[in-house]
Amino acid sequence: MRGKCLGMLLGLLLLGVGLSIPDARGGSIVEKDGKTIITVKVQQLPDPSQDDTKSRADVEVVRKFKKEFPKIFAKKYAAKYKANPEKYGKFNWDNVEIVLERFAGIQVEGVENDLLAIAGGMAPDLLYINFLKSDNYIRNGFLYPLDKYFAQLTPKQIAEKVHPKIMPVCRRKGPDGKEHYWTMPFDGILGKVLIYRKDLFEKNDVPFPDKTWTWKDLLAACKKLTDPAKGIYGIRLGQGKHESWFWITFLWSAGGDVMLYNKDKDTWKCTFDTDAAVKALDFYTRLGAEKWTQKVDGKEKIRRGYSYKSPSQSGTKWERGQIGMMFDYIDEKLLSKIDPNNFGMAPVPIGPSGKRGGELNSRMFGMFAEIKSEVVRDAAWEYILYYDSIPAQKIRTKVMVEGGYGKFVNKKYLKMFGYDEFIKLTPKGWNEALEMALDYGQPEPYGQNSNFAYKEMTKPIQLADQMEMADELAPVGTQKRYEQLKKILKDGCVNANKIMIGKLSKQEKLNRRIQACFVLLAIAVAFFLVFSVFLHLLEMMVKVDRITGSSVNIDGLTCC
Amino acid sequence: MLLIPALITIFMWKYIPLFRGSIMAFYDYKILGDSIFVGVDNFGNLLHDMEWWQSLWNALRYSFLVMVLTFLPPIILAIFLQEVPHCKVLLRVVYYLPAVVTGLVTMVLWKQFYEGSENGVLNKIILNIPAIGFVLLALLFLFICLAFANRLRFYELWLPMFLFIGAGFMIFYTIASLASPILFHDNEALLASIQAMPSRMIQFTPEAYKWLKNPDTAMISCVIPMVWAGMGPGCLIYLAALKGIPNDYYEAADIDGATFIDKILFVVFPTLKALIIINFVGVFINSWMRSTGMILVMTGGGVKMAK
């Protein structure tokens, strides 16, 4: 009786828990009180709880979109939906409202939370896609081709929304071998620039970086600024498996590249083992680990490099003015939020090739491929369109100006919306830095398995760093050093190509299968043997216990 | 009946994922769409992945180091706590405290200790010890191990004797190597280094150690916090066992002319043998299951190809 009661209680408890779990699946359409409510789940929906000006501007755009959506819907979709109730459902299309839900997935270290959501059947309708993961998402069929939506736009509109340099990222071949539009950039394009602390430069009497700066100037400035005894370093670099994000600027500036696409063969190949890459790695290793000495209290101390790499403390040190320079993004819409009184901005230094190279990036929307309802898809597309539209930009500019950030808004938008008086307040050189960053910028790696690119490039960087720390690299400028770095990069590149792009021959596949079979068999046999010995021991113990009725002492362990 | 919820929970959260994961290992698994059965291809690719072998080797080394280093310190600490005449309770609390600190906090704390500049706590200590300090410390440990080996030789226990001698020389090498940057300079002949040694004995380490970045020190740097945190519980268990040893055994050993080392070797260790085995099993399991997050916090992904 007691057991039955407990069982019933448990059942009720489980039912209660099950019913109380909110429905975390994607978009939906419901009719409530005569109103048709379309719900769209958006990843990285602006958060109203954030009180910074940029977030408030974005939230205002979303609020306006929700208000405008009934009119947009009535104009573009109502008639079409009413004419085809079998396809779109028998809802009241004259009274429509949109609800935008924020996607909040489980956070697990090392795993994208939207991947977890996709695996769990809880994916948002609109995914945030970056360049690195775009290829993987397309190949795995997570993204819905946006061709029919892009077909509604004029070429001019497409050109305004998608920068020509990042068009190859948005429009490319899918699993069917045909080209499609997969993503739509939002929030403008991002370029990479060099940010510097004016106070540290002034204190050490070092001229501010400008557009004429070369790597030589960068190194000289780092040397003058760095004072490890006081915890001050010349430049902020990175550490960890994506350290190559910092190196890639030097790679491009030296004239090298991460991956190249062969259009005829439709294949990608890693190419970070060229002579240009060697120069970039040499320079980066010098910044991170070059041996030099500093006299402190009359004693010679050995120092390594002129950079600070620890990610946990570099942010704090930067804010405190203990790091002189760092690479960061400049935004096409809102140039930057840094304080121009303390911080300056310059294009990335010119490399030995005479070129500059910086990353070009953009946040992108992708539509999840498994959205069941075309109504939700259409609504999601309207959100994408509106988010970066002229009316939306007008709202953002107004909020930024009223929030005191008018001088940081791109002059294009200030002019467009009648805030010309703020253009002259923009810090000197920032607009020019943006134009240059867009000019020399290159898209972040987006080829096959490019999400492994940074990780694979980091390995040779870390190896070179370790060798320099251990004084195993030959002196700077020697042929031996060049050969050592070349070998490191070559090995790294071969390994990267194998992992990211590698194809195996039939014979090699067969060899691997045979080896795997042997190993699995050995593991199974070993497991079986250990398990049977263990069972045999237990049986012995039980037998002895039954026979003697006493405890058995095995090597000090008393078993009853 | 009462066990059913627990059984269901374990089955649902441990065995079903294990079973499903095992099935997935034989597929080119796709989150969306149909997965393709590939047989043992995934295992074959894994066998040819050098990074996997390196990771496995690192995991084995880490587990071995944790087990070896976790073996002696709690016993030594328990013996000291047993022998100390005053402030027993306070000392026991102090030595048990690391065990109640969250693993993440322990790692962040040690990460501060291991800071690679000369402002790091550990570097501040190391950089202020002259070369002779390391050499003398190394000799002290070597002497202690040889003393144990000598007693074992007396009793003709050859294998333990050689183990102690080996351990002694390993500890001597490990500690004395901290003095090598001072005593031996790059590109210098050995003879010249030996000739300059007397004057270098009073000199200090010229460069701060990058504990977590250097492949030579990264592994041991990740192991030490685990050992430090695990000493308290191990020590308490051994202390409880030591309390259970009748005084008669010690008196009998005294009568037979046993030295302090003899009592440790032939009274204490045999009593603790069963507990050591049990502790070993727990440490072995923890070293495989609990280490990932700790190392991620300490090194942010590990020193590639850590030796």
Interface residues (C-beta under 8 A of the other chain):
Chain A: G3 L6 G7 L10 E109 L115 I118 A119 N140 G141 F142 P228 A229 G231 Q239 G240 K241 K299 E300 K301 I302 R303 R304 S310 P311 S312 A369 E370 T458 K459 Q462 L463 D465 Q466 M469 A470 D471 N495 K509 N511 R512 R513 Q515 A516 C517 V519 L520 D555 G556 L557
Chain B: M1 L2 I4 P5 K30 I31 L32 G33 G39 V40 D41 F43 G44 N45 L46 L47 H48 M50 K111 G116 S117 E118 N119 D186 F204 P206 E207 K210 K213 N214 P215 P270 K273 A274 I277 G293 L296 G300 G301 V303 K304 M305
